[in-house]
């Protein structure tokens, strides 16, 4: 029997690479994305009706076989200091990265139970290492991590495994896209306080050493194919506290800096 997998955010670097790799290994891939075209399935993780239509389409295609894998990969990063982010900005961050993953998982769980499948949630190092200027992203990934742990325990005796992947910096346009879509108000009174810090964080992320996207795709594929998958796979540095501050500091030093060095 051909194994099947649904991947959200398949238009992004990790999602596209995972879809290609799994198709090459013989999986039947349902690649989904918002505003899909071609063979991709339209699925907006923030739209319940879109999720329902995608589930119905996939269920019709699979018949009695059920679904063998779900990869919650869709995600965004709303960058900037928390003081300059509006409530709507933070809401959008959590809506896509946390609530969207939860909604998709809920919708496809009956098919996953039917196929004795598993869920792979793609988190990120930001969930463990909170970086200034990326607080909204860190909050969303920490929340997704907690939801993954709870879901793993709740589904363990239903035959559905849950795996949480924590990739570090991946070779992709993810942060470049988030910078391009940033809606920070330069008219805010506090903008000058953060201007240097924002520039330093942007430069640091642009210069960060990255891992090829195919490595992430291989990790996700292994998590879905392994007989006994690891609950977590993380590529986060062990020297977390120093790295978290110094990698975005405009005046790097041997130990962690305080934010006062930025202003």
C-alpha positions as CSV (number, residue, x, y, z in Angstrom):
1,X,0.0,0.0,0.0
2,X,1.3,3.4,-0.9
3,X,1.8,5.7,2.1
4,X,0.3,9.1,2.0
5,X,1.2,12.5,3.6
6,X,-0.3,15.9,3.7
7,X,2.1,18.9,4.0
8,X,1.0,22.4,4.8
9,X,3.0,25.4,3.6
10,X,4.3,23.4,0.7
11,X,5.1,26.6,-1.2
12,X,7.9,27.4,1.2
13,X,11.5,26.1,1.1
14,X,11.1,23.3,3.7
15,X,7.6,22.3,2.6
16,X,8.6,22.1,-1.1
17,X,11.8,20.2,-0.4
18,X,9.9,17.7,1.8
19,X,7.2,17.2,-0.8
20,X,9.9,16.5,-3.5
21,X,11.8,14.1,-1.3
22,X,8.8,12.1,-0.1
23,X,7.4,11.9,-3.6
24,X,10.8,10.5,-4.7
25,X,10.6,7.9,-2.0
26,X,7.3,6.7,-3.2
27,X,4.9,8.5,-0.9
28,X,1.6,9.9,-2.2
29,X,2.0,13.6,-1.4
30,X,-0.8,16.1,-0.8
31,X,1.1,19.4,-1.0
32,X,-1.0,22.2,0.3
33,X,-0.6,26.0,0.4
34,X,-2.5,29.2,0.6
35,X,-3.4,30.5,-2.9
36,X,-2.4,27.1,-4.4
37,X,-1.9,26.6,-8.2
38,X,-1.1,23.7,-10.4
39,X,-1.2,20.3,-8.5
40,X,-1.1,21.8,-5.0
41,X,-4.2,21.8,-2.8
42,X,-5.7,25.1,-1.7
43,X,-5.5,25.2,2.1
44,X,-5.4,28.3,4.3
45,X,-4.6,27.2,7.8
46,X,-6.5,30.2,9.2
47,X,-9.7,29.5,7.4
48,X,-11.9,26.7,8.8
49,X,-13.9,26.3,5.6
50,X,-10.7,26.0,3.6
51,X,-9.4,23.3,6.0
52,X,-12.8,21.4,5.7
53,X,-12.7,21.4,1.9
54,X,-9.1,20.2,1.9
55,X,-10.0,17.4,4.3
56,X,-13.0,16.3,2.2
57,X,-10.9,16.3,-1.0
58,X,-8.1,14.2,0.6
59,X,-10.6,11.8,2.2
60,X,-12.3,11.3,-1.2
61,X,-8.9,10.5,-2.7
62,X,-7.8,8.1,0.0
63,X,-10.9,6.1,0.5
64,X,-10.5,3.4,3.2
65,X,-6.7,3.7,3.4
66,X,-6.6,6.8,5.7
67,X,-3.7,9.2,6.0
68,X,-0.3,8.1,7.1
69,X,1.3,11.5,7.8
70,X,0.5,15.1,8.5
71,X,3.3,17.7,8.4
72,X,2.3,21.0,10.0
73,X,4.9,23.2,8.3
74,X,3.0,26.4,7.4
75,X,4.4,29.3,9.4
76,X,5.3,33.0,9.4
77,X,7.5,35.3,11.4
78,X,6.2,38.7,12.6
79,X,9.5,40.4,13.4
80,X,10.2,43.5,15.5
81,X,10.4,44.6,19.1
82,X,7.2,43.7,21.0
83,X,6.5,47.4,21.8
84,X,6.2,48.2,18.1
85,X,4.0,45.2,17.3
86,X,0.2,45.7,17.4
87,X,-2.2,43.3,19.0
88,X,-3.2,42.3,15.4
89,X,0.4,41.6,14.6
90,X,0.8,39.2,17.5
91,X,-2.6,37.7,16.8
92,X,-1.6,37.0,13.2
93,X,1.6,35.3,14.4
94,X,-0.2,33.0,16.7
95,X,-3.1,32.4,14.3
96,X,-0.8,30.9,11.6
97,X,1.8,29.1,13.7
98,X,-0.2,27.8,16.6
99,X,-4.0,27.9,16.0
100,X,-3.6,27.0,12.3
101,X,-1.6,23.9,13.2
102,X,-4.1,22.9,15.8
103,X,-7.1,23.4,13.4
104,X,-5.5,21.3,10.7
105,X,-4.5,18.5,13.1
106,X,-8.1,18.4,14.5
107,X,-9.6,18.2,11.0
108,X,-7.3,15.4,9.8
109,X,-7.1,13.3,13.0
110,X,-9.9,10.9,11.9
111,X,-8.0,10.1,8.7
112,X,-4.8,9.7,10.7
113,X,-6.4,7.3,13.1
114,X,-7.8,5.4,10.2
115,X,-4.3,5.1,8.6
116,X,-2.4,4.7,11.9
117,X,-0.4,7.7,10.9
118,X,1.6,10.3,12.6
119,X,1.9,14.1,13.0
120,X,5.1,16.0,12.5
121,X,5.0,19.6,13.8
122,X,7.8,21.8,12.4
123,X,8.8,24.2,15.1
124,X,12.1,26.1,15.3
125,X,15.0,27.0,17.5
126,X,13.2,30.3,18.3
127,X,10.9,28.3,20.6
128,X,13.8,27.3,22.8
129,X,16.1,30.3,22.3
130,X,14.2,33.6,22.7
131,X,15.8,36.2,20.6
132,X,15.1,40.0,20.9
133,X,13.3,41.4,17.9
134,X,11.8,37.9,17.3
135,X,9.7,37.6,20.4
136,X,6.5,36.9,18.6
137,X,8.0,34.1,16.6
138,X,9.6,32.6,19.8
139,X,6.2,32.8,21.6
140,X,4.5,30.9,18.8
141,X,7.1,28.2,18.5
142,X,7.2,27.7,22.3
143,X,3.4,27.3,22.2
144,X,3.6,24.8,19.3
145,X,6.1,22.8,21.3
146,X,3.8,22.6,24.3
147,X,0.9,21.6,22.1
148,X,3.0,18.9,20.5
149,X,3.9,17.4,23.9
150,X,0.3,17.4,25.0
151,X,-1.0,16.0,21.8
152,X,1.7,13.2,21.9
153,X,0.5,12.1,25.3
154,X,-3.2,12.3,24.3
155,X,-2.8,10.3,21.1
156,X,-0.3,7.8,22.2
157,X,-2.8,5.0,22.9
158,X,-4.8,5.8,19.7
159,X,-2.0,4.7,17.4
160,X,-1.0,8.2,16.3
161,X,2.5,9.4,17.0
162,X,3.5,13.0,17.3
163,X,6.9,14.3,16.5
164,X,8.3,17.8,17.0
165,X,11.1,19.0,14.8
166,X,13.2,22.0,15.9
167,X,15.4,23.1,12.9
168,X,17.9,25.8,13.4
169,X,18.7,28.4,10.7
170,X,17.7,26.8,7.3
171,X,18.8,28.0,3.9
172,X,15.6,29.6,2.8
173,X,14.0,33.0,2.2
174,X,11.8,32.7,5.3
175,X,13.2,35.7,7.2
176,X,13.8,37.7,4.1
177,X,10.0,37.4,3.4
178,X,9.2,38.3,7.0
179,X,11.3,41.5,6.7
180,X,9.6,42.4,3.5
181,X,6.2,42.1,5.0
182,X,7.0,43.8,8.3
183,X,4.5,46.5,9.2
184,X,6.4,48.3,12.0
185,X,5.4,51.9,12.4
186,X,8.3,54.2,12.0
187,X,6.1,57.0,13.3
188,X,6.0,55.5,16.8
189,X,7.6,57.7,19.4
190,X,9.8,54.7,20.5
191,X,11.0,53.9,17.0
192,X,14.4,55.7,17.5
193,X,15.1,53.6,20.6
194,X,14.9,50.4,18.6
195,X,16.3,51.4,15.2
196,X,19.9,50.3,15.8
197,X,18.7,47.0,17.4
198,X,16.4,46.2,14.4
199,X,19.2,46.9,12.0
200,X,21.6,44.7,14.0
201,X,19.2,41.9,14.2
202,X,18.5,42.0,10.5
203,X,22.2,42.0,9.7
204,X,22.8,39.1,12.1
205,X,20.1,37.0,10.6
206,X,21.3,37.7,7.1
207,X,24.9,36.6,8.1
208,X,23.8,33.5,10.1
209,X,25.4,30.2,9.0
210,X,22.6,28.1,7.6
211,X,21.9,24.4,7.0
212,X,20.8,23.2,3.5
213,X,17.0,22.9,3.3
214,X,17.4,19.3,2.1
215,X,18.7,18.4,5.6
216,X,15.4,19.5,7.1
217,X,13.4,17.6,4.5
218,X,15.4,14.5,5.2
219,X,14.8,14.8,9.0
220,X,11.0,15.2,8.4
221,X,11.0,12.2,6.1
222,X,12.8,10.1,8.6
223,X,10.4,11.1,11.3
224,X,7.5,9.9,9.2
225,X,9.1,6.7,8.0
226,X,10.9,5.4,11.1
227,X,9.3,2.5,13.0
228,X,9.9,4.3,16.3
229,X,10.4,8.0,15.7
230,X,12.1,10.2,18.2
231,X,9.6,12.5,20.0
232,X,11.9,15.5,19.3
233,X,14.7,16.3,16.9
234,X,16.5,19.5,17.6
235,X,19.4,21.4,16.0
236,X,19.7,24.0,18.7
237,X,23.2,25.0,20.0
238,X,24.0,23.9,23.5
239,X,25.5,27.2,24.5
240,X,22.1,28.7,24.3
241,X,22.1,31.7,26.6
242,X,25.3,33.3,25.2
243,X,24.3,32.5,21.6
244,X,20.8,33.9,22.0
245,X,22.1,37.4,22.9
246,X,25.4,37.6,21.2
247,X,24.3,36.5,17.7
248,X,22.3,39.7,17.4
249,X,24.5,42.1,19.3
250,X,26.1,44.8,17.2
251,X,29.1,44.7,19.5
252,X,29.6,40.9,20.1
253,X,31.7,39.8,23.1
254,X,32.7,36.6,24.7
255,X,29.7,36.4,27.0
256,X,26.0,37.3,26.7
257,X,25.3,41.0,26.4
258,X,22.5,42.9,27.9
259,X,20.1,44.8,25.7
260,X,21.4,48.1,27.1
261,X,24.4,47.7,24.8
262,X,22.0,48.3,21.8
263,X,20.6,51.7,22.8
